[in-house]
Amino acid sequence: MEPKPTIRLSIVIDAIRKHRTALKYNHQFMAGKLSISVKTYKQIENGFTALSLERFAHIAQILDINPFELLIPQAIEQPLLYKAS
């Protein structure tokens, strides 16, 4: 069986945070666009609330960036880790 790549979610979240701050978007702005509370958005950025694929795509849309560009730092900064399933 082929090994499955493990995505480093913390690196993806860091990329989201970097793009958000570069655009000068605060937590309140992001939460409003996502129709969630500021507390929930902060929990997403701090890794305490799961980041669904749908929400990830919506965040990329708000940041006006291709979702794959948020994944690229993961491949550049940290090689994929493989583990047998």
C-alpha positions as CSV (number, residue, x, y, z in Angstrom):
1,M,0.0,0.0,0.0
2,E,1.3,3.5,-0.9
3,P,2.2,5.8,2.0
4,K,-0.1,8.7,2.6
5,P,1.2,12.2,3.0
6,T,0.5,13.9,6.3
7,I,-0.3,17.6,5.9
8,R,1.1,19.9,8.4
9,L,-2.0,21.9,9.3
10,S,-0.1,24.3,11.5
11,I,1.9,25.5,8.4
12,V,-1.3,25.9,6.4
13,I,-2.8,28.0,9.2
14,D,0.4,30.1,9.4
15,A,0.1,30.8,5.7
16,I,-3.5,31.9,6.2
17,R,-2.5,34.2,9.1
18,K,0.4,35.7,7.0
19,H,-1.9,36.4,4.1
20,R,-4.6,37.8,6.3
21,T,-2.2,40.2,8.1
22,A,-0.6,41.3,4.8
23,L,-4.0,42.4,3.7
24,K,-4.6,44.1,7.1
25,Y,-7.7,41.9,7.7
26,N,-8.5,41.5,11.4
27,H,-10.2,38.6,13.1
28,Q,-13.5,40.4,13.2
29,F,-13.4,41.0,9.4
30,M,-12.6,37.3,8.7
31,A,-15.3,36.1,11.1
32,G,-17.9,38.3,9.6
33,K,-17.1,37.1,6.1
34,L,-17.2,33.5,7.3
35,S,-20.4,34.1,9.3
36,I,-18.8,32.8,12.5
37,S,-17.9,34.3,15.8
38,V,-14.6,36.1,16.3
39,K,-13.9,33.5,19.0
40,T,-14.4,30.7,16.6
41,Y,-12.1,32.3,14.0
42,K,-9.4,32.8,16.6
43,Q,-9.8,29.2,17.6
44,I,-9.3,28.1,13.9
45,E,-6.1,30.2,13.7
46,N,-4.9,28.8,17.0
47,G,-5.6,25.2,15.9
48,F,-8.3,24.6,18.5
49,T,-11.2,24.3,16.0
50,A,-11.0,22.1,13.0
51,L,-10.6,23.7,9.6
52,S,-12.9,22.0,7.2
53,L,-12.2,21.8,3.5
54,E,-15.2,24.0,2.8
55,R,-14.1,26.7,5.3
56,F,-10.5,26.5,4.0
57,A,-11.8,27.2,0.5
58,H,-13.9,30.1,1.7
59,I,-10.9,31.6,3.6
60,A,-8.9,31.4,0.4
61,Q,-11.7,33.1,-1.5
62,I,-11.8,35.9,1.1
63,L,-8.1,36.3,0.9
64,D,-8.4,36.3,-2.9
65,I,-5.8,33.6,-3.3
66,N,-5.7,30.2,-4.9
67,P,-6.1,27.6,-2.2
68,F,-3.1,25.7,-3.5
69,E,-0.9,28.8,-2.7
70,L,-1.8,28.3,0.9
71,L,-0.6,24.8,0.7
72,I,2.7,25.6,-1.1
73,P,4.5,26.8,2.1
74,Q,3.9,23.4,3.6
75,A,5.8,21.7,0.7
76,I,8.6,24.3,0.7
77,E,9.2,24.8,4.4
78,Q,8.4,21.2,5.6
79,P,8.7,18.2,3.4
80,L,5.8,15.9,3.5
81,L,5.9,13.2,6.1
82,Y,4.9,9.7,5.1
83,K,3.4,7.1,7.3
84,A,1.9,3.7,6.5
85,S,-1.8,3.5,6.8
